[in-house]
Amino acid sequence: MSKCTLGFSCTLLFILIGSLAKAQDWANLDNYKSDNKELGLPSANENRVVFMGNSITEGWSRASPKFFEGKHYINRGISGQTTAQMLVRFRQDVIKLKPSVVVILAGTNDIAGNTGPVTLEMILDNIISMTELAKSNGIKVILCSVLPAFDYPWSPGKQPFDKIPRLNEMIRNYAEDNQLIYLDYFSKMADERMGLKEEYSSDGVHPNNAGYKIMEPLVDDALERVMR
């Protein structure tokens, strides 16, 4: 193994530097950087739609790829992300792509505490900030309900069965007060415990193909309404 001048393994040093750089990219701005550059700006008659979210959005393209095929639907979900991280990358991964519409599905990882403790009001504030950024740049907004979850396998005891319905009510009220479309996945996918129906998920949080098949006509209908 090669040695650097200070006696460290060069390989180990490069690994440490790479890990530090990744840790400093808190919002994961690098994730879609090259994809965004390759994508470029929309054509004159292109009604581009960006899906902004976390692993539920990111996994959609893998679980149900045909939903995105042949459409101007751009998936910009990143696994594990909270609304604070999405807000940091919103300009790069949404605004600079010049979409007609952004579909925002966010908040469950905040409740799970992925980037630390937050209140429901703080989550809503981040969603509002993304909405205001979009509107100020001529982008129409669809605000989605957070999907149901009874508990988080990686962060148990956070009581999402109680917090998610309350957050959804806050998102719904904000959408109604500001003439925005509120896309309600929750009521179509929740069981009697306010968790995600077993047939729609293998882990109680992330939709399977059957779960996405419930979501797809709902978002298509919302997009049709917002485009009118």
Secondary structure, 3 states (H helix, E strand, C coil): CCECCCCCEHHHHHHHHHHHHHHHCCCCCCCCHHHHHHHCCCCCCCCCEEEEECHHHHCHHHHCHHHCCCCCEEEEECCCCCHHHHHHHHHHHCHHHCCCEEEEECCHHHHHCCCCCCCHHHHHHHHHHHHHHHHHCCCEEEEECCCCCCCCCCCCCCCHHHHHHHHHHHHHHHHHHCCCEEECCHHHHECCCCCECHHHECCCCCECHHHHHHHHHHHHHHHHHHHC
